[in-house]
């Protein structure tokens, strides 16, 4: 019986069919099983992330020697 797990940080889902893989994922703290009833948490697609700081990109230097003037 296949089991589907969802990553808590990225939201990606992964499906495993082998029992060994399913048992090893049950102990993994970064994934939650989503195909069991009552175990899935609702996804918040419209939530605003507050942990990402946006700033202007830094200018990159060109590789090599400077030009002669």
N, C-alpha and C positions, 0 to 999 in steps of 0.2 A: 504494500500500500504506500503510495508516494506521500511525502510530507513537504509542506511549503513553509519556509522560514523567511522573515523579513528582518533586514538590517536596521538596527535602531538609529544609527547615525545617518545613513543615506536613504533609507526607505526602499532599497532594492529588494526584490524577492528572489529566492533560490529554491528549487524543488529537488529533493533527493528521493531516490527509489530504493537504495540499499539500506538495510536495517542498521548496519554498522555506522553509516554516515548519519542516519537519523539519530541514533543514540549519542554520537559524539557532538551533534549540534544541540541536543537538549541541555548539555552542560555548558554551552557557550554563552557568556554573559552579553555579548553584543548582538544576539539574534533572539527573536521571539517567534514561536510557531503560530501561524495564522490560520491553518486549516482546521484547528480544533475550535469547537464552539465555546464562546465565552472567554477565550484567551486573547482575542484580538483587541487592541486599543484603537480608537478612532483616529484616523489620520487628519492632521490639520494642514490643509494645503494653503490656506489663506493666512497662516500665522506669519508674523513678522519676526525675522531673525535679528537678535540683538548682539550676537557674539562675533559678528563679522565687522571689522572696521575698514571702511573704504577710504582710500587716499589716492592722490594723484600719482601716476606712474613716474618713476625716476628716469631721467634721460640716460640713454646708454652711450658710452664712449665708442668711437669707431676703432676697430682693431688696427694695429700697425703703427708705423711712424707718422708723426704729423707732417703736413705738406710744407715744402720750402716756399718761402715768400720772396 
